[in-house]
Amino acid sequence: MRSLARPGTLVVLDFDGTLAPIVSDRRAARLSRTTRALLARLARLYPVAVLSGRAADDVRARLDGVPVRWVIGSHGNDWPGEERQHRAWRGQIGRWRARLSSRLAGVPGLELERTPLSLAVHYRHAADPRAALAAVQAATADLPACSLVLGKMVVNLVPEGAGDKGTALRRLVRLADAERVLFVGDDVTDEAAFGARLDVPAVMVRVGRSAGSKAGSWVRRRDEVDVLLDRLCRLREVGPLGATLGFLKELWALEQGLNRRSRAMLRRHGVSGPQRLAVRLIGRLAPIRPAQLARELHLHPSSITRLIRRLERRGLVRRTTDPSHRGRYLLEPGRKGGRVERLGAGTVESAVLTALEAAGAEDVAAARRVLSLVTKGLATPR
C-alpha cells in the first residue's frame, strides 16, 4: 500500500460490484454517499479511471459529478472522443440485437442492454437461470464475428477483434505515463485486465475470492473496496513521513516562507512582517495597552517593549498617557503609521490573502482550528 501511494500510480476501477453494489435492477445501481466521497478524494490525489462494461455515458452519469480522469465503457472499447469510430461494429451489434430479440422472445426474464460497442443479455430475473443461459448460448452460436464474455448473470457479446479490459488497461497505462497500476474488479470480464501483460508493476485486486482468478490479491466484499480507497487516500495525504512529521514539515516550511517574505519586505519597504502586523493591530485596536498587544502577537512582554521602541523611533507608533492608570501608557498609530498601513504588493499579507481566497471559507476555518489546537498544545507543558 505504501508503494502504491508513491507518485506515478494509476488507479483503475470497475463500476458494478466494485464501486457500486450489484443490484437486482441494473438501472438502480449507484454510488453510496461514502463511496462517492472516497472516490472524489481519490481523484484529487491520483489519476483515476473507471473501466466498465456499461456505456461510458451511463457510468459517467452514475459517478455523480466525481471528476475521474477517464471513463471507459463497453468492456474497454467505448472511449471519450471516439463516438463516431467503429461504425462497422456498431452496425453489427445492431443486427445482433434485432436477431436476438426475435430468437429469445419466448424466454422469460431476459433483458437486452445495448452499449455503443457491446450487447449484454441479462438473465438475473429468469426463473431458471441455467436454462436461460443455455438458451442465450444457443441463440448466439451462429452470430457472425461474435465473441461471448460471460459475467455475473449476464452474457456479453463483443465484436471479434475488439479490445477488452486488458487492452484498455494497457492503453490507460500509456496515457497516464504510469509507473505502476492498481486495478480492482469483481467479474469474469475483469479477468482480461487481471491477466494483462503490462510494462509496469501492477497490483490486481478481485472483489470476492476465486481460486481460478488471475488477480494476485483480493478483498472479501464490495464494502472493503471503500477501506482500500480510504487507505490509499490517507497514505497519499500524509505522505511517507506520516501525519505528525508531515504536518511539522509543512509548519517549518511556513515559518521559513514567512521569514523570507518578511526580510524581503524589510529590504523593499523598510518594515518587516511582524512590525507591520504590530502597526496594523495598533491601528485597529487603538488605544491599546502594551500588555494587550503582547497577547495579540503571542510575544513575551520584554520582546514587546523592544518592538515598541523600534516602532516609536521610526514614527510608526506613539505613546499616550493611560487616563485610567497613572504611570502606564497606551499605544496609538504614529505620524508615519499610515504609510505602513497602505502597503500592498510584496507583503506577507498579500501572499496570505491570495492563498486564503484560493482555499475557500471551509478550508480556512478548518486550518484555523487545527493551528489553534497546535498552538494550545505547544503552550501546554507535557
Steps between C-alpha positions, in 0.01 A plus 500: 500500500783743582660421165172574318472835680816626327470740205449328166220260599196462275179375667249319277165381637208298369155644576232234572605279790809710568396862547125436507324198653343244270123560500211307350408793275814610317340841435497563877876452549659799667786607722439518872565835664813356664640358177431820310691705759790253494511499119503882497794500747679237294452696176666805658804295601552247217424466130185285508315310226171312517492202260157341461287279280231769502490781247745773596224763510294277731794458741585869492144589598520261798822655633299801625747754368817345642773623262690179423743544213371222273168315472524204260195289413398198292764276662783729395382609155290812568749788533422871532538683171468182291123484478500507118759229452443126439185548293517142369500358852212724603292381205589139578385537861172651381438196279581262790247677716227472239570129450517417871185698577318263270676178604472558876148643504365181654750484787359685803721712725755606236598859431718636220725799570666679210819697561690678223734206434349199675170324565410351837233236559402503868333193646501594872119500509453172316307235696755236393839675453671185364236446234510872415879493459476195276237674289718809460803291401295310244353820356843659459683196366475598132532880535775613263828640641368487857696431819321407822622618840313350792437712808290488815155400370577663165636401160696776326535504122793692351623512141795281412813713490366752748701573809432389853577631846858377465568702185325799657719472810816496288381811318420678826847423636653666193266800514571558869874436458452285809786342691269247667129415494228379736199333342193388696219295348253230593381316191611249239522790255775648720724195454629649173637790706623277783704301250614789280868522412609846608832679480470618861445328836134436574289409801187313391223478760185291466184565700417154634749217508516266200750218466507530121551877487814654355487773763780475753308669783142512619258662742204312640214738427420814305498716813864406555577686176408813698758404762760454227424841345503670840845360580632608162372852567640514852843381392521759224358777721751451782792396278787266592588695816168429668243746628703664779833541323326598178303774679813621682681519168224725365521718813876540461453584132239760601738657751780515243264655246383764748860586587604531134206725414559707816866560409398596146247748648771652717724553196221637279281694742719550804268305728491128582195274510469495882552877517223568249271257680561690825431836333180371344377349827566828679309680226202265538494481881635843605531611762653172618715410800841338433396193700195451277717539188737236640208258538374571147847435355577207734819677615671523838463846663875563472487433126204733453689779679790476253259488206312811620825695539603422142161598361489816712846616384382471139177691563279198429337498844477748789432478870221681678417514869257238631229709673379202700835416656769747597847403384384277214468587135297407198606449138358679196609524134790744442521767233664252256275208588258573217769429238558152644123439508473576129768254384361244254713289268796308633374468857442190708130582505469518122640147468274369778195674350558334162525158666188551710293607199609188312424269795141596572322580826460142626866414449609822668278434802633144530861618472446761771353236732795267446759775547321614817513146639870471417569837665317393816684169502839671472409732789405208727795341683518122462 
